[in-house]
Amino acid sequence: MDINDVRSRFAKHFNGSKGQVYASPGRINLIGEHTDYNGGFVFPGAVEQGMVAEVKPNGTRTIRAYSIDLKDYDEFDLDDEKGPKASHFRYIFGVAREMMKLGVEVGGFDTAFAGDVPLGAGMSSSAALESCFAFAINDLFGHNKVSKMDMAKVGQATEHIYLGLNCGIMDQFASVHGKAGQLMRLDCRSGEFEYFPWAPKGYRLVLVNSCVKHELAGSPYNDRRKSCENVVAAINKKYGTKAETLRDCTWEQIEGVKGDCSEVDIRRANFVMGEKDRVLAVCEALEKGDYETVGQKMYETHNGLSKDYEVSCEELDFLNDVAKDCGVTGSRIMGGGFGGCTINLVKDKLYDKFVNTAVERFEKKYGKKPVIIPVVIGDGSRRLA
């Protein structure tokens, strides 16, 4: 996005002053959904869309923040444990407080920020915001002593403590560590990761954003995490093991506790185990240039997310069916679920047909057009100016 807009708004709201400008991206995830908080593997990449913030220390203990997109301003004290009420400001407050826990002498600052990550698309606009401010605070107050992985953990802790979402590490990891033209395989148990070049000849990645978000009662994301934890607890009780996540368990052990867990919990655990294996299969296929296998595994993931993990919705299943009808190599829901995007691996020669058909058929059925988002794999957190 154009940083000049951010700079002009910052100058307008903060007496014509200038600060430093930082950016962090959203992300896509080729495969490996709901595996991060289960200690498994994920395969994300940073995208060109992201959050941009201008930040300037103000010599006080107060953060003065302006959200350009929401036209909202607030001031909040770093030492006030309650913090601001609005979630977009709580991300900033939480990051600052968590960086303080790492020994960074965070001071007050002025900031204006904006983003072009489509909200609700499952591209992790929140992680982009967290990573942007973690990077900025590390640069301005921490002498860049905090590692990239620790900055990612700061973003994760912010979600847990200040927003009440028990997310895994993938989104923040991808935002901080991203490299242009590179996907990343992250082992969420060990923290080890490896870059994989992404330059498929004859194929493109494209997101189709349904622009729907189904609000469900309760905390469906946290509920699914609890299902997985229930199965791990049952396995530890029955077998005397000390498994921390499903990554530490076997198919046989899950089969062995069927009578001790609900049918829903077992289905969800089976999906996670299968998804762990699919990520590794996709990595192996990519090394061989076998994009047909990559696509097959994407379809398998969608089926599991829809039928077993139950995080899809009618609109996303419809888009997945359209992809199959058009001969798309691979397609699946991307993100936490209940709306958002499908991610699609499409042959160049089928791209226009697929995009046009998806828009036409979706609009005819649901009365509105989905948004097409071509994927370009970009860089991670950085200072722009």
ABEGO torsion letter per residue (X at the ends): XBAAAAAAAAAAAAGGBBBBBBBBBBBBBABGBGAAAAGBBBBBBBBABBBBBBBBBAGBABBBBBBAAAGBBBBBBAABAAEBABAAAAAAAAAAAAAAAAGBBBBBBBBBBBBABBBGAGAGAAAAAAAAAAAAAAAAAAGGABBAAAAAAAAAAAAAAAAGBBBBAAAAAAAAABBBGBBBBBBAAAGBBBBBBBBBBGBBBBBBBAGBBBBBBEBAAAAAAAAAAAAAAAAAAAAGBABABAAABBAAAAAAAAAABBAAAAAAAAAAAAAAAAAAAAAAAAAAGBAAAAAAAAAAAAAAAAAAAGABBAAAAAAAAAAAAAGBABBBBBEAEGEEBBBBBBBAAAAAAAAAAAAAAAAAAAGBBBBBBBBBBBBBBBBAX
